[in-house]
Amino acid sequence: MQARVEDLLPVEYFHAVFTLPTQIADIAFQNKAAVYGLLFKASAQTLLTIAADPKHLGARIGMTSVLHTWGSAMTHYPHAHVIVPGGGLSPDGARWIACRPGFFLPVKVLSRLFRRLYLEGLARLYKAGKLAFFGDLSELTDPDMFAAHLAPLRKADWVVYAKPPFGGPEAVLAYLSRYTHRVAISNHRLISADADTVAFHWKDYRIKRGDRMKVMRLPISEFIRRFLVHVLPTGFHRIRHTGFLVNGIRRDRIEKIRRLIGTVPRPDQTTGEDRRSDSDERDPRQTCPKCGGEMRVIETFTRGKTPKSRAPPWEDAA
């Protein structure tokens, strides 16, 4: 939360969800890094392209994308949540262009472009030999079979869902703090576990009315299998920033946008790191919050190293 406070702007924020069709989710299961990476790239490029079009917003936007790979029952359901400030910089960077209140970009237009960009990107990955197929998908190693597998998707509607706008920057912060680092299932959904089964709550989204919360009981081996399906490749980043929120230029762009909008961050909108730095500059000493005594640094050592001092200095003196 502290790290994202300074990124927030006094504008409306929007939430879009880009979902992969089942036929591609199956491919993603065997090619996680390539297919999930393409999901990030295609969804971001879709938003950047449509937002830059003068017929829609005509601005350069920024976004934070979060990958989720599970449904409520821990099944494989890859999709990207994208949080977008409601506006962007003009092409010359001289002014802030705000979107219409309560409306960001047309979902149907986003869906069609996302479909095209993703299928083109997947075809490039296949041609470059960056996709592997095993088991039930082994027949896709044949180019004709691969093309036939994707053919129905070129005319199907891809799910791009625009959720209602956030209530404000504070709601965005609360969402990011609790939602971005979730795993396939959290402890509060677990009901029981024994030597044979695990029981947990899940939400049946097929039910439109009434109580959608159900109880699912799985054999332990199946529960573990479903959980491990969502383990990402080593080093894969499931949270990414694009546009004017990209790492490296984010702070400068945010400051510029605030000046263009005519606002400045509140005094309390500082990160924990900033507060520590200010405190250190004012008073280099570190004191105990209870007794007020000054802390004495005995030794400094890096993570994984064993300190040389085996006992505190007062024991040595004794």
JOUR-V860744 format. One line per field, one symbol per residue. ss: DSSP state (h for helix, s for strand, l for the rest). psi: psi as a letter, one per 40 degrees, with the letter a starting at -180 (. if undefined). A space follows every 50 residues. Layout:
# JOUR-V860744
ss=???
psi=???
This chain:
# JOUR-V860744
ss=lhhhhlllllllsssssssllhhhhhhhhhlhhhhhhhhhhhhhhhhhhh hhlllllllslssssssssslllllsssssssssslsssllllllsssll llllllhhhhhhhhhhhhhhhhhhhhhlllllllhhhhhhhlhhhhhhhh hhhhlllllsssslllllhhhhhhhhhhhlllllllhhhsssslllssss ssslllllllllssssssshhhhhhhhhllllllllllsssssllllllh hhhhhhhhhhhllllllllllhhhhhhhhhhhllllsllllllsllllll llllllllllllhhhhhl
psi=dddedeeiifiiiihihhhhiddddddddegddddddddddddddddddd dehdecdfihiiihhhhieiadeeihghihhhhhigaiiideeeihhiii hehcihdddddddddddddddddddddefehihibeedeedhddddddde ddeeeihihhhhiiiieidddddddddeddfiadiideehdihaedihhi iihgedhdiahehihhhiiddddddddedehiihehhehihibeeiided dddddddddddfiiiidegiidddddddddddheihihedeeihhhhdih iiheihidheiiddddd.
